[in-house]
Amino acid sequence: MRVRLGIDGDAGGLRLGPTFAILDAVAGAPSLLAASRTLGISYRSAWSRLAAIEAALGQRVVIKTKGHGTALTPYGAALHATLARTFQRLAPDLAAEEVRLAESLRALRPPEPWRLRLAGSHDPLLLGAVAEISAIDLAVAGSLDAVALLRAGEADAAGFHYGARGEAPAPFAALFADRDLVVHPLFDRQQGFLLPPGNPRAVESVGDIARMNLRYVNRQRGAGTRIWFERLCAEAGLSPERIVGSRTEEFTHQAVAALIATGEADVGLGTPAVAERFGLAFRPVGWETYFLAIRAHLWERSIDPTGSPLTNLLDAIAAAAGTTLGYAPPDPAYQRAAWG
């Protein structure tokens, strides 16, 4: 908040602030027209103000000379210098008082609501919860990209997931060891292969996808779902490049499902809720945990007060996780056992 204080005293009915303002403008301008423009008033209004000053003092303060414009009279110049000295002496005190007043006014204002800057891997349940909370700004990014935004200070929290439930999240291990962060399990979710209705090729594994040369639609680099798929390939002794279409990238579960539903791809990884929405078959692969990594001081600041964006988010997710197909509340037992 910027505060400006000025002097508007009175001397025998003459307002000192406006008087000094117009005398100072005349002293610094080649003409009254230029002075009036400096003050943002009309030429006629400037003459009217000068006439009122002269009437109040009984002295001429300006003189108009043909060919030389308008200038201060000796009396006007002396009055201008007198007021200038007074204002200059008061300026430091006014400036200090402006600072004090601004601080006091800021203290009187109600605190601005805190907004949570969240970067997170795409998830329909998360998006639905965030949509109901206006104080959260969400940037959808792959798990690794979301964490990078958190590390760079461009996000307050990052949502990420990896692999199967209960397994140590190797690509994100540093987050769990960072004392400046709190890593909190938000929910568990099931993932599996999204397939044409009825699973006509009887796909059960990554090996089946490679053997039958099925067209796979992948997630973008850095996405937790892609990391899981590449691990499934490694466990099967396959290079991802052997999978047809493994370089075809989409950024959401819905986009993957849409390609399969329209016949442009044969298989991809996603959640059962998305499979149901697009009328696809679903072959489970496993459960995983979706985590929230947040700066520790923000967690401590907002986890207790009701109505904070973080508390609202956790409440909304907890309510939805237990009632949405393919989701479940996280298991605190394995969480403590795996990461302490």
Buried (B, 14 or more C-beta within 10 A) or exposed (E): EEBEEEBEEEEEEBBBEBBBBBBBBBBEBEBBBBBBBBBEBEBEEBBEBBEBBBEBBEBBBBEEEEEEBBBBBEBBBEBBEEBBEBBEEBEEEEEEEBEEBBEEEEEEEEEEEBEBBBBBBBBBBBEEBBEEBEBBBBBBBBBBBBBBBBBEEEBBBBBBBBBBBBBEBEBBEEBBEBEEBBBBBBBBBBBBBBBBEEBEBEBEBBBBBBEEEBBBBBBBEBBBBBBBBBBBBEEBEBEBEEBBBBEBBBBBBBBBBBBBBEEEBBBBBBBBBBBEBBEBBBBEBBBBBBBBBBBEEBBEEBBEEEEBBBBBBBEBBBEBBEEBBBBBBBBEEBBEEBBE
